[in-house]
């Protein structure tokens, strides 16, 4: 990798890290006490307990954004240089990441609503589905015909990473569709995916 290529990827990663950091910070700002003043300690405890949808959304969204950041950081190590299309796709990915705090707020505010929680859950899952699609497009564009890869990156590593990335958008799409059948099942799948992708993973360094 020459100095110009290294500078391109470093600037891209610095900008992306800033967006990820802001998105994660905005998540906690979406947790707010109701405007009414609590009456005594019991009242405050009840109000804090009633915010459980906000805690759930914050935790899951924080983990998902963190996972996207880790994967983004790891695959940029394999990129030799960037081009215009890659930058556009990366920008779309960051747009999706920056949108997560809003979809999280919608979920938190509507999860206990009998009429709107289905739509809110589907909206939440849909935002992750779109993010997963864009992330996979970014990776696929960089690796197609080894377009942007470093020469030292083996085809076997690319295939191993493909195998890990491929199911994500489909599973999030299933979670989104499940919202119309069962909100708890939909959220359980989203939580399960967050835990699954949080587990450590290292692609094999050599082909077996």
Z-matrix of the N, CA and C atoms (Angstrom, degrees):
N
C 1 1.467
C 2 1.523 1 109.44
N 3 1.356 2 118.75 1 128.82
C 4 1.453 3 119.58 2 179.76
C 5 1.522 4 109.93 3 -84.15
N 6 1.353 5 115.41 4 174.49
C 7 1.457 6 119.40 5 -175.93
C 8 1.517 7 112.68 6 -62.44
N 9 1.343 8 117.52 7 -37.46
C 10 1.464 9 121.05 8 -179.21
C 11 1.525 10 110.64 9 -65.28
N 12 1.332 11 117.11 10 -42.53
C 13 1.467 12 120.85 11 179.10
C 14 1.515 13 110.86 12 -64.26
N 15 1.333 14 116.31 13 -42.34
C 16 1.460 15 120.14 14 179.07
C 17 1.512 16 110.96 15 -62.34
N 18 1.338 17 116.82 16 -38.76
C 19 1.451 18 121.05 17 179.00
C 20 1.521 19 111.11 18 -65.53
N 21 1.340 20 116.89 19 -41.00
C 22 1.466 21 121.19 20 179.43
C 23 1.526 22 111.34 21 -59.36
N 24 1.330 23 116.59 22 -51.39
C 25 1.464 24 119.95 23 -177.52
C 26 1.520 25 111.48 24 -68.80
N 27 1.334 26 117.62 25 -34.36
C 28 1.464 27 120.28 26 179.16
C 29 1.519 28 110.79 27 -66.55
N 30 1.345 29 117.46 28 -41.97
C 31 1.463 30 120.42 29 178.55
C 32 1.528 31 110.33 30 -65.30
N 33 1.316 32 116.34 31 -40.57
C 34 1.459 33 120.25 32 179.00
C 35 1.522 34 110.49 33 -61.77
N 36 1.330 35 116.39 34 -45.19
C 37 1.463 36 119.62 35 -178.19
C 38 1.522 37 111.35 36 -67.15
N 39 1.326 38 117.10 37 -37.84
C 40 1.461 39 120.16 38 178.38
C 41 1.525 40 111.04 39 -62.45
N 42 1.346 41 116.01 40 -45.00
C 43 1.459 42 120.09 41 178.25
C 44 1.526 43 110.87 42 -63.13
N 45 1.336 44 116.43 43 -44.86
C 46 1.464 45 120.99 44 -179.56
C 47 1.522 46 110.49 45 -62.42
N 48 1.319 47 117.44 46 -43.32
C 49 1.467 48 120.36 47 179.72
C 50 1.526 49 111.03 48 -59.04
N 51 1.332 50 116.44 49 -37.31
C 52 1.455 51 119.88 50 178.42
C 53 1.522 52 112.20 51 -64.05
N 54 1.337 53 116.31 52 -41.96
C 55 1.460 54 120.90 53 179.04
C 56 1.529 55 110.35 54 -65.86
N 57 1.326 56 116.91 55 -44.40
C 58 1.462 57 120.25 56 178.29
C 59 1.536 58 110.77 57 -59.70
N 60 1.329 59 116.58 58 -43.08
C 61 1.463 60 120.87 59 -178.50
C 62 1.532 61 110.98 60 -64.16
N 63 1.324 62 116.72 61 -42.04
C 64 1.462 63 120.29 62 179.75
C 65 1.526 64 110.43 63 -66.06
N 66 1.343 65 117.13 64 -43.47
C 67 1.468 66 120.95 65 -179.23
C 68 1.523 67 110.81 66 -61.12
N 69 1.316 68 117.22 67 -42.86
C 70 1.460 69 120.79 68 179.28
C 71 1.529 70 110.81 69 -66.17
N 72 1.330 71 116.29 70 -39.13
C 73 1.464 72 119.71 71 178.91
C 74 1.523 73 111.27 72 -65.21
N 75 1.333 74 116.79 73 -39.91
C 76 1.468 75 120.31 74 -179.35
C 77 1.521 76 111.90 75 -63.32
N 78 1.325 77 117.25 76 -26.15
C 79 1.469 78 119.84 77 -179.88
C 80 1.525 79 111.38 78 -58.96
N 81 1.324 80 117.08 79 -45.86
C 82 1.461 81 119.51 80 -177.32
C 83 1.520 82 110.92 81 -71.15
N 84 1.327 83 117.35 82 -27.39
C 85 1.460 84 120.18 83 179.20
C 86 1.519 85 111.98 84 -70.76
N 87 1.346 86 116.27 85 -16.46
C 88 1.456 87 119.94 86 178.49
C 89 1.525 88 112.60 87 -81.47
N 90 1.332 89 117.93 88 -8.83
C 91 1.469 90 121.03 89 177.17
C 92 1.518 91 107.77 90 -90.65
N 93 1.319 92 115.93 91 110.52
C 94 1.465 93 120.67 92 -176.56
C 95 1.523 94 110.35 93 -131.30
N 96 1.326 95 115.41 94 146.95
C 97 1.464 96 120.11 95 171.61
C 98 1.526 97 108.90 96 -72.52
N 99 1.329 98 116.99 97 147.63
C 100 1.470 99 119.49 98 175.37
C 101 1.525 100 109.79 99 -59.49
N 102 1.334 101 117.79 100 155.83
C 103 1.462 102 120.39 101 -176.93
C 104 1.520 103 114.30 102 -65.03
N 105 1.338 104 117.83 103 -25.38
C 106 1.463 105 120.19 104 -179.04
C 107 1.524 106 110.68 105 -71.43
N 108 1.314 107 116.55 106 145.06
C 109 1.454 108 121.71 107 -178.86
C 110 1.528 109 109.78 108 -81.23
N 111 1.347 110 118.59 109 133.09
C 112 1.463 111 121.22 110 177.78
C 113 1.521 112 111.33 111 -69.45
N 114 1.303 113 115.62 112 149.16
C 115 1.451 114 121.46 113 178.92
C 116 1.529 115 109.51 114 -104.77
N 117 1.326 116 116.15 115 98.67
C 118 1.460 117 119.94 116 177.42
C 119 1.523 118 112.19 117 78.39
N 120 1.345 119 115.21 118 175.33
C 121 1.454 120 121.42 119 -177.05
C 122 1.522 121 112.14 120 -64.11
N 123 1.343 122 117.28 121 -40.56
C 124 1.460 123 120.08 122 -179.19
C 125 1.513 124 110.72 123 -61.67
N 126 1.339 125 116.18 124 -41.08
C 127 1.454 126 120.06 125 178.94
C 128 1.515 127 111.85 126 -62.49
N 129 1.327 128 117.22 127 -41.67
C 130 1.454 129 120.73 128 179.93
C 131 1.518 130 111.20 129 -65.88
N 132 1.332 131 116.55 130 -42.71
C 133 1.464 132 119.64 131 178.18
C 134 1.532 133 110.77 132 -59.46
N 135 1.313 134 116.46 133 -42.09
C 136 1.461 135 120.12 134 179.77
C 137 1.524 136 111.48 135 -64.62
N 138 1.323 137 115.81 136 -40.25
C 139 1.455 138 119.66 137 179.67
C 140 1.527 139 110.38 138 -66.13
N 141 1.331 140 116.57 139 -44.45
C 142 1.461 141 120.18 140 178.78
C 143 1.522 142 110.92 141 -61.86
N 144 1.332 143 116.92 142 -40.83
C 145 1.458 144 120.36 143 178.85
C 146 1.520 145 111.55 144 -65.98
N 147 1.329 146 116.48 145 -33.57
C 148 1.465 147 119.78 146 -178.69
C 149 1.520 148 112.78 147 -69.97
N 150 1.329 149 116.68 148 -12.17
C 151 1.464 150 120.92 149 179.77
C 152 1.526 151 112.43 150 -86.59
N 153 1.335 152 118.02 151 13.57
C 154 1.469 153 120.37 152 -176.53
C 155 1.532 154 113.15 153 -56.20
N 156 1.350 155 120.79 154 -34.42
C 157 1.461 156 117.56 155 176.54
C 158 1.534 157 112.55 156 -62.19
N 159 1.331 158 116.18 157 -34.55
C 160 1.465 159 119.66 158 177.72
C 161 1.529 160 110.90 159 -67.68
N 162 1.343 161 116.62 160 -40.37
C 163 1.462 162 120.15 161 178.08
C 164 1.533 163 110.43 162 -63.60
N 165 1.332 164 115.20 163 -42.66
C 166 1.463 165 119.91 164 179.78
C 167 1.526 166 110.65 165 -62.75
N 168 1.322 167 116.04 166 -49.78
C 169 1.463 168 119.49 167 -179.52
C 170 1.517 169 111.82 168 -61.50
N 171 1.330 170 116.33 169 -42.61
C 172 1.465 171 120.51 170 178.97
C 173 1.522 172 111.44 171 -59.65
N 174 1.329 173 116.47 172 -48.18
C 175 1.462 174 120.73 173 -177.06
C 176 1.518 175 111.83 174 -63.23
N 177 1.330 176 116.52 175 -49.41
C 178 1.467 177 120.05 176 -177.72
C 179 1.517 178 110.53 177 -65.21
N 180 1.327 179 117.50 178 -45.89
C 181 1.462 180 120.82 179 -177.55
C 182 1.530 181 111.14 180 -66.39
N 183 1.331 182 116.57 181 -37.68
C 184 1.469 183 120.10 182 177.56
C 185 1.527 184 109.71 183 -60.39
N 186 1.333 185 115.58 184 -46.18
C 187 1.468 186 119.45 185 -179.47
C 188 1.522 187 111.12 186 -64.63
N 189 1.339 188 117.49 187 -43.63
C 190 1.466 189 120.21 188 -178.52
C 191 1.527 190 110.78 189 -63.71
N 192 1.325 191 117.34 190 -45.69
C 193 1.466 192 119.62 191 177.87
C 194 1.520 193 110.16 192 -62.08
N 195 1.332 194 116.32 193 -40.75
C 196 1.461 195 119.46 194 177.64
C 197 1.518 196 112.65 195 -61.53
N 198 1.331 197 116.29 196 -39.31
C 199 1.465 198 120.55 197 178.74
C 200 1.531 199 110.62 198 -65.40
N 201 1.331 200 116.02 199 -43.87
C 202 1.468 201 119.48 200 178.08
C 203 1.520 202 109.94 201 -60.82
N 204 1.338 203 116.36 202 -42.16
C 205 1.468 204 119.75 203 178.88
C 206 1.533 205 111.09 204 -62.12
N 207 1.325 206 117.07 205 -44.73
C 208 1.471 207 119.77 206 -179.85
C 209 1.520 208 111.41 207 -62.36
N 210 1.339 209 116.92 208 -45.32
C 211 1.460 210 119.61 209 179.76
C 212 1.525 211 111.51 210 -65.82
N 213 1.326 212 116.03 211 -39.98
C 214 1.465 213 120.79 212 177.68
C 215 1.526 214 110.13 213 -61.91
N 216 1.315 215 116.14 214 -44.75
C 217 1.467 216 121.25 215 178.60
C 218 1.527 217 111.18 216 -61.63
N 219 1.338 218 116.15 217 -43.24
C 220 1.462 219 119.52 218 -176.87
C 221 1.524 220 112.42 219 -69.59
N 222 1.346 221 117.48 220 -40.39
C 223 1.453 222 116.05 221 -176.20
C 224 1.526 223 112.22 222 -79.04
N 225 1.351 224 117.76 223 -20.55
C 226 1.466 225 118.56 224 173.86
C 227 1.526 226 111.42 225 -66.71
N 228 1.332 227 116.36 226 -23.32
C 229 1.466 228 118.92 227 175.54
C 230 1.525 229 111.48 228 -65.34
N 231 1.331 230 116.61 229 -22.43
C 232 1.461 231 121.03 230 -178.19
C 233 1.523 232 112.43 231 -92.66
N 234 1.336 233 116.85 232 -5.41
C 235 1.462 234 121.60 233 -175.63
C 236 1.524 235 110.05 234 -91.33
N 237 1.308 236 115.23 235 130.31
C 238 1.468 237 120.74 236 -179.72
C 239 1.525 238 111.66 237 -84.92
N 240 1.330 239 116.40 238 -39.58
C 241 1.452 240 120.90 239 -178.58
C 242 1.528 241 109.14 240 -157.41
N 243 1.296 242 116.72 241 172.67
C 244 1.454 243 121.49 242 179.42
C 245 1.529 244 109.86 243 -118.32
N 246 1.335 245 115.47 244 167.08
C 247 1.463 246 120.77 245 170.25
C 248 1.524 247 108.11 246 -141.01
N 249 1.325 248 116.19 247 -178.99
C 250 1.460 249 120.35 248 -174.17
C 251 1.535 250 112.00 249 -60.69
N 252 1.334 251 117.15 250 -46.44
C 253 1.467 252 120.37 251 -177.90
C 254 1.526 253 111.84 252 -63.00
N 255 1.316 254 116.20 253 -39.43
C 256 1.462 255 120.13 254 178.14
C 257 1.522 256 110.42 255 -63.27
N 258 1.319 257 116.88 256 -41.71
C 259 1.458 258 120.27 257 179.47
C 260 1.525 259 111.36 258 -65.23
N 261 1.335 260 116.63 259 -38.30
C 262 1.463 261 120.01 260 178.15
C 263 1.528 262 110.24 261 -63.93
N 264 1.337 263 117.21 262 -46.71
C 265 1.456 264 120.69 263 178.94
C 266 1.527 265 111.01 264 -62.59
N 267 1.320 266 116.38 265 -38.99
C 268 1.460 267 119.88 266 178.23
C 269 1.529 268 110.45 267 -64.65
N 270 1.324 269 116.43 268 -38.09
C 271 1.458 270 120.41 269 177.77
C 272 1.531 271 111.01 270 -64.27
N 273 1.333 272 116.54 271 -40.35
C 274 1.467 273 120.38 272 177.04
C 275 1.528 274 110.87 273 -63.45
N 276 1.324 275 116.56 274 -39.28
C 277 1.464 276 119.91 275 177.27
C 278 1.523 277 110.53 276 -61.36
N 279 1.324 278 116.70 277 -46.03
C 280 1.464 279 119.98 278 -179.76
C 281 1.525 280 111.23 279 -65.51
N 282 1.333 281 117.19 280 -33.01
C 283 1.460 282 120.30 281 175.48
C 284 1.524 283 110.33 282 -61.67
N 285 1.332 284 116.67 283 -42.08
C 286 1.465 285 120.85 284 177.82
C 287 1.522 286 111.09 285 -64.76
N 288 1.318 287 116.69 286 -42.42
C 289 1.467 288 120.59 287 179.61
C 290 1.530 289 110.46 288 -62.07
N 291 1.331 290 116.19 289 -43.28
C 292 1.462 291 120.09 290 -179.34
C 293 1.530 292 112.04 291 -66.70
N 294 1.328 293 117.01 292 -19.21
C 295 1.470 294 122.01 293 -179.57
C 296 1.529 295 112.24 294 -81.95
N 297 1.331 296 116.90 295 -19.90
C 298 1.469 297 121.14 296 -174.66
C 299 1.525 298 113.27 297 -56.91
N 300 1.348 299 120.30 298 -41.90
C 301 1.472 300 117.73 299 178.69
C 302 1.527 301 113.58 300 -57.42
N 303 1.339 302 117.28 301 -34.27
C 304 1.459 303 119.20 302 179.22
C 305 1.525 304 111.26 303 -69.98
N 306 1.340 305 117.29 304 -46.92
C 307 1.471 306 119.51 305 179.09
C 308 1.524 307 110.76 306 -63.21
N 309 1.330 308 116.81 307 -31.86
C 310 1.468 309 120.90 308 176.62
C 311 1.528 310 110.78 309 -66.83
N 312 1.314 311 115.68 310 -41.81
C 313 1.472 312 119.39 311 178.52
C 314 1.530 313 111.01 312 -64.15
N 315 1.329 314 116.75 313 -41.72
C 316 1.459 315 120.23 314 178.45
C 317 1.525 316 110.07 315 -59.47
N 318 1.341 317 116.38 316 -45.57
C 319 1.457 318 120.06 317 178.78
C 320 1.516 319 111.34 318 -60.78
N 321 1.324 320 116.73 319 -47.96
C 322 1.463 321 120.99 320 -176.37
C 323 1.526 322 111.56 321 -61.82
N 324 1.321 323 116.51 322 -38.80
C 325 1.462 324 119.66 323 -176.42
C 326 1.524 325 112.74 324 -77.32
N 327 1.332 326 117.44 325 -25.64
C 328 1.461 327 120.08 326 -173.30
C 329 1.528 328 114.02 327 -110.24
N 330 1.335 329 117.54 328 -3.97
C 331 1.460 330 119.81 329 -172.63
C 332 1.527 331 112.30 330 -63.82
N 333 1.316 332 117.58 331 -31.05
C 334 1.456 333 120.35 332 179.74
C 335 1.528 334 111.95 333 -94.61
N 336 1.331 335 116.05 334 5.39
C 337 1.466 336 119.92 335 178.21
C 338 1.523 337 109.61 336 -89.34
N 339 1.305 338 116.83 337 125.71
C 340 1.464 339 119.85 338 -177.77
C 341 1.505 340 113.88 339 -63.63
N 342 1.329 341 117.75 340 -32.42
C 343 1.461 342 120.26 341 -173.71
C 344 1.518 343 113.95 342 -90.20
N 345 1.320 344 117.05 343 -29.69
C 346 1.464 345 119.93 344 -171.35
C 347 1.524 346 114.74 345 -111.82
N 348 1.319 347 118.06 346 -3.69
C 349 1.464 348 117.93 347 -174.59
C 350 1.524 349 112.48 348 -68.93
N 351 1.323 350 117.58 349 -28.98
C 352 1.471 351 119.88 350 177.04
C 353 1.524 352 109.95 351 -64.00
N 354 1.327 353 116.17 352 -49.41
C 355 1.465 354 120.21 353 179.68
C 356 1.521 355 111.04 354 -62.78
N 357 1.335 356 117.42 355 -40.30
C 358 1.461 357 121.09 356 -179.40
C 359 1.525 358 111.26 357 -65.21
N 360 1.325 359 117.06 358 -41.15
C 361 1.462 360 120.94 359 179.22
C 362 1.524 361 111.04 360 -67.78
N 363 1.336 362 116.63 361 -41.87
C 364 1.467 363 120.23 362 177.67
C 365 1.528 364 110.44 363 -64.14
N 366 1.320 365 116.42 364 -39.24
C 367 1.465 366 121.55 365 177.77
C 368 1.523 367 110.63 366 -62.61
N 369 1.323 368 115.73 367 -42.55
C 370 1.472 369 121.95 368 179.00
C 371 1.526 370 110.40 369 -63.45
N 372 1.339 371 116.37 370 -50.06
C 373 1.460 372 119.75 371 178.56
C 374 1.518 373 111.90 372 -64.23
N 375 1.332 374 116.39 373 -36.71
C 376 1.456 375 119.92 374 179.52
C 377 1.515 376 112.63 375 -63.68
N 378 1.324 377 116.63 376 -35.77
C 379 1.467 378 119.41 377 178.67
C 380 1.527 379 110.87 378 -64.96
N 381 1.334 380 117.46 379 -36.96
C 382 1.461 381 120.72 380 176.88
C 383 1.529 382 111.28 381 -72.63
N 384 1.336 383 116.14 382 -34.11
C 385 1.466 384 119.53 383 177.58
C 386 1.522 385 110.39 384 -61.87
N 387 1.331 386 116.37 385 -48.61
C 388 1.461 387 120.32 386 179.75
C 389 1.526 388 111.08 387 -62.82
N 390 1.314 389 116.44 388 -40.77
C 391 1.470 390 120.11 389 178.43
C 392 1.525 391 110.42 390 -61.59
N 393 1.344 392 116.94 391 -42.32
C 394 1.461 393 120.63 392 178.88
C 395 1.524 394 112.18 393 -64.60
N 396 1.328 395 116.54 394 -37.95
C 397 1.473 396 120.30 395 178.43
C 398 1.521 397 110.36 396 -64.01
N 399 1.330 398 116.40 397 -47.68
C 400 1.469 399 120.17 398 -179.37
C 401 1.526 400 110.79 399 -63.78
N 402 1.332 401 116.70 400 -40.81
C 403 1.468 402 119.54 401 179.04
C 404 1.522 403 110.52 402 -60.76
N 405 1.327 404 116.71 403 -44.42
C 406 1.459 405 119.84 404 179.40
C 407 1.520 406 111.78 405 -66.24
N 408 1.327 407 117.36 406 -38.14
C 409 1.471 408 119.97 407 176.65
C 410 1.524 409 110.92 408 -62.24
N 411 1.323 410 116.44 409 -39.97
C 412 1.469 411 120.78 410 178.56
C 413 1.520 412 110.64 411 -61.37
N 414 1.334 413 115.96 412 -48.06
C 415 1.458 414 120.67 413 179.37
C 416 1.521 415 111.46 414 -64.36
N 417 1.326 416 117.08 415 -44.82
C 418 1.461 417 121.02 416 -178.25
C 419 1.523 418 111.59 417 -64.92
N 420 1.320 419 116.09 418 -37.99
C 421 1.458 420 118.41 419 178.80
C 422 1.522 421 110.67 420 -64.16
N 423 1.339 422 116.19 421 -42.70
C 424 1.464 423 119.97 422 -178.33
C 425 1.520 424 112.20 423 -66.14
N 426 1.345 425 117.16 424 -32.56
C 427 1.460 426 120.35 425 -173.67
C 428 1.526 427 113.61 426 -97.29
N 429 1.333 428 118.24 427 -14.82
C 430 1.467 429 119.87 428 179.95
C 431 1.520 430 110.06 429 -60.30
N 432 1.317 431 115.59 430 124.17
C 433 1.477 432 122.35 431 -177.38
C 434 1.533 433 110.62 432 54.13
N 435 1.352 434 115.15 433 26.76
C 436 1.467 435 122.05 434 179.46
C 437 1.529 436 110.68 435 54.82
N 438 1.318 437 115.39 436 37.71
C 439 1.461 438 123.17 437 -171.05
C 440 1.528 439 113.07 438 -55.34
N 441 1.330 440 116.71 439 -46.18
C 442 1.471 441 119.92 440 -173.90
C 443 1.525 442 113.05 441 -122.34
N 444 1.329 443 116.67 442 8.14
C 445 1.459 444 120.49 443 -174.84
C 446 1.523 445 112.47 444 -77.83
N 447 1.319 446 113.98 445 153.40
C 448 1.464 447 119.21 446 170.23
C 449 1.521 448 108.99 447 -67.75
N 450 1.316 449 117.65 448 146.68
C 451 1.469 450 120.25 449 179.80
C 452 1.522 451 113.56 450 -60.90
N 453 1.334 452 117.22 451 -25.34
C 454 1.463 453 120.60 452 -176.16
C 455 1.527 454 113.05 453 -81.42
N 456 1.325 455 118.42 454 -8.11
C 457 1.461 456 121.36 455 -178.78
C 458 1.525 457 109.24 456 -81.29
N 459 1.329 458 116.27 457 120.94
C 460 1.459 459 120.40 458 -176.51
C 461 1.526 460 111.28 459 -78.09
N 462 1.315 461 115.65 460 154.69
C 463 1.468 462 120.68 461 176.50
C 464 1.529 463 110.99 462 -62.41
N 465 1.327 464 116.76 463 -31.03
C 466 1.464 465 119.76 464 -178.99
C 467 1.530 466 110.87 465 -65.99
N 468 1.333 467 117.40 466 -38.40
C 469 1.457 468 120.46 467 177.24
C 470 1.527 469 109.78 468 -63.88
N 471 1.314 470 116.87 469 -41.77
C 472 1.467 471 120.82 470 178.79
C 473 1.528 472 110.36 471 -60.79
N 474 1.325 473 117.24 472 -44.86
C 475 1.459 474 120.86 473 179.77
C 476 1.529 475 111.40 474 -64.30
N 477 1.324 476 116.67 475 -38.89
C 478 1.464 477 120.47 476 179.65
C 479 1.526 478 110.82 477 -65.23
N 480 1.323 479 116.95 478 -40.86
C 481 1.464 480 120.67 479 178.64
C 482 1.521 481 110.35 480 -69.30
N 483 1.334 482 116.83 481 -39.51
C 484 1.468 483 120.12 482 175.85
C 485 1.526 484 110.76 483 -55.35
N 486 1.325 485 115.33 484 -44.21
C 487 1.466 486 120.62 485 -178.15
C 488 1.523 487 110.83 486 -61.72
N 489 1.317 488 117.51 487 -33.48
C 490 1.467 489 120.65 488 -179.51
C 491 1.528 490 110.87 489 -79.36
N 492 1.324 491 117.53 490 -38.02
C 493 1.460 492 120.84 491 -175.65
C 494 1.531 493 113.23 492 -78.70
N 495 1.337 494 117.07 493 -34.03
C 496 1.470 495 120.89 494 -170.17
C 497 1.530 496 115.21 495 -54.33
N 498 1.342 497 119.45 496 -45.20
C 499 1.478 498 118.59 497 -173.75
C 500 1.523 499 114.45 498 -68.77
N 501 1.323 500 118.24 499 -22.61
C 502 1.455 501 121.67 500 -172.07
C 503 1.528 502 114.88 501 -50.41
N 504 1.349 503 119.01 502 -59.25
C 505 1.471 504 119.36 503 -177.60
C 506 1.524 505 113.21 504 -59.69
N 507 1.325 506 117.62 505 -38.28
C 508 1.468 507 120.69 506 -179.62
C 509 1.528 508 111.00 507 -67.09
N 510 1.329 509 116.87 508 -41.01
C 511 1.464 510 119.87 509 179.83
C 512 1.525 511 111.67 510 -68.41
N 513 1.324 512 116.66 511 -38.06
C 514 1.463 513 119.17 512 175.87
C 515 1.530 514 110.88 513 -67.83
N 516 1.332 515 116.76 514 -33.99
C 517 1.466 516 120.00 515 175.96
C 518 1.530 517 110.75 516 -64.95
N 519 1.324 518 116.19 517 -40.42
C 520 1.470 519 120.22 518 176.28
C 521 1.526 520 109.94 519 -62.49
N 522 1.343 521 116.57 520 -43.02
C 523 1.469 522 120.16 521 178.72
C 524 1.526 523 110.50 522 -61.64
N 525 1.323 524 116.74 523 -38.38
C 526 1.463 525 120.80 524 178.43
C 527 1.522 526 110.89 525 -64.24
N 528 1.326 527 116.33 526 -46.02
C 529 1.466 528 120.47 527 179.24
C 530 1.526 529 111.34 528 -65.32
N 531 1.327 530 116.80 529 -34.65
C 532 1.468 531 120.76 530 -179.94
C 533 1.524 532 112.39 531 -62.67
N 534 1.336 533 116.72 532 -23.66
C 535 1.458 534 119.51 533 -179.75
C 536 1.530 535 111.38 534 -58.38
N 537 1.338 536 116.44 535 -29.46
C 538 1.459 537 120.30 536 -179.19
C 539 1.532 538 112.10 537 -81.79
N 540 1.323 539 115.41 538 -8.34
C 541 1.461 540 120.87 539 177.11
C 542 1.526 541 110.53 540 -105.60
N 543 1.327 542 115.48 541 -49.24
C 544 1.462 543 120.96 542 -178.29
C 545 1.520 544 109.01 543 -154.52
N 546 1.324 545 117.13 544 115.02
C 547 1.467 546 121.08 545 178.24
C 548 1.535 547 111.64 546 -61.75
N 549 1.352 548 119.37 547 -44.92
C 550 1.472 549 118.71 548 178.33
C 551 1.529 550 113.10 549 -59.51
N 552 1.347 551 117.79 550 -40.40
C 553 1.461 552 120.06 551 178.77
C 554 1.522 553 111.13 552 -65.13
N 555 1.324 554 116.61 553 -40.87
C 556 1.451 555 120.60 554 178.65
C 557 1.526 556 110.98 555 -60.78
N 558 1.317 557 116.55 556 -47.82
C 559 1.466 558 120.13 557 179.94
C 560 1.522 559 111.35 558 -67.85
N 561 1.329 560 117.09 559 -34.95
C 562 1.465 561 120.26 560 178.13
C 563 1.525 562 110.53 561 -62.40
N 564 1.333 563 116.88 562 -40.53
C 565 1.464 564 119.73 563 178.69
C 566 1.526 565 110.94 564 -67.22
N 567 1.326 566 116.94 565 -40.40
C 568 1.463 567 119.95 566 178.23
C 569 1.528 568 110.80 567 -63.36
N 570 1.328 569 116.18 568 -43.52
C 571 1.469 570 120.54 569 177.32
C 572 1.528 571 110.15 570 -63.41
N 573 1.345 572 116.23 571 -43.04
C 574 1.460 573 120.06 572 179.55
C 575 1.520 574 112.10 573 -61.12
N 576 1.331 575 116.68 574 -39.95
C 577 1.466 576 120.28 575 178.18
C 578 1.521 577 111.09 576 -65.50
N 579 1.333 578 116.22 577 -39.42
C 580 1.460 579 119.66 578 177.93
C 581 1.523 580 110.86 579 -60.75
N 582 1.330 581 116.24 580 -43.85
C 583 1.461 582 120.29 581 179.38
C 584 1.526 583 110.63 582 -66.95
N 585 1.338 584 117.06 583 -42.63
C 586 1.460 585 121.36 584 -178.83
C 587 1.520 586 111.62 585 -60.33
N 588 1.335 587 116.13 586 -48.18
C 589 1.460 588 118.87 587 -176.97
C 590 1.516 589 112.77 588 -77.54
N 591 1.334 590 116.30 589 -10.26
C 592 1.461 591 119.17 590 175.44
C 593 1.523 592 111.72 591 -80.50
N 594 1.324 593 116.56 592 -19.60
C 595 1.459 594 120.37 593 179.46
C 596 1.521 595 110.30 594 -64.22
N 597 1.330 596 117.84 595 143.17
C 598 1.469 597 120.33 596 -178.27
C 599 1.516 598 111.63 597 -63.06
N 600 1.317 599 114.73 598 143.89
C 601 1.474 600 120.42 599 -179.84
C 602 1.515 601 108.48 600 -147.31
N 603 1.326 602 115.13 601 132.55
C 604 1.451 603 121.87 602 173.69
C 605 1.506 604 108.47 603 -130.23
N 606 1.334 605 117.29 604 118.62
C 607 1.465 606 118.73 605 177.83
C 608 1.521 607 110.09 606 -64.25
N 609 1.317 608 117.21 607 149.48
C 610 1.469 609 119.09 608 -179.74
C 611 1.517 610 111.13 609 -61.88
N 612 1.328 611 115.55 610 143.20
C 613 1.460 612 120.19 611 -179.05
C 614 1.523 613 112.18 612 -82.94
N 615 1.320 614 115.92 613 -20.07
C 616 1.469 615 119.62 614 178.64
C 617 1.514 616 108.69 615 -134.78
N 618 1.310 617 116.27 616 153.26
C 619 1.452 618 120.90 617 177.87
C 620 1.519 619 109.75 618 -75.52
N 621 1.357 620 117.33 619 131.08
C 622 1.465 621 119.19 620 -178.69
C 623 1.516 622 110.97 621 -69.09
